[in-house]
Amino acid sequence: MVTPKKTAPGGKPAPGAKAAQGAKAAPAAGRRAELLATAAEVFAELGYNATTVRTIADRAGMLAGSLYYHFDSKESMADEILSAFLTDLWTGYQRIEEAELGPRETFEGLVTESFRQMERHRPAVVIYQKEARRLASQERFRYLSDSQERFQQLWTRTLERGVADGSFRSRLDVPVAYRFVRDTVWVAAVWFRPWGRKSAAEIAEQYTSMVLDGIATHPVAR
């Protein structure tokens, strides 16, 4: 015997039925997030090409076929991992830009936000560092190249503003400074752990202090 679905007057689902649907959706969403977190760790550890759906499923303690219930491919998983990281990163960067701070304060804000997102999305940052250039050749991941170009423009603009208003030294080689900052900030994802002795804010403070003020007690004027 088929039990009829509960409906309210007018053919709409009864309130109890709607609540039951929501209760079922919540565990499914939670499990999906757990699988993405597992996939991110595996991609970061083994590399994108060496990782298979079976590898991720084994690490998650499930059959590969069950994983396909949540994701249609490893490409989909990598896409969600990277796009979530970049969305959060650019939301934070935009907030700093809209604050219209001075060049030094903008620089400090961007560094702090970078480490904050690294703390939140560390495996995604490692994947981005290792795989972005290769993945960007695929149409699905074209946004990675767009993000890199946007990143360069933002940091270069900040450095150039600093040179123009005297916040940074006049002989600063902006392209070299940009590459130095880009590489030294994001390579920290390899060793930085959110459960370590230093928080993201503390690491950012140390970094900006060394870059902007140096490590010598009496720096030579440039």
Order of alpha helices (4+ residues) and beta strands (2+ residues): alpha-alpha-alpha-alpha-alpha-alpha-alpha-alpha-alpha
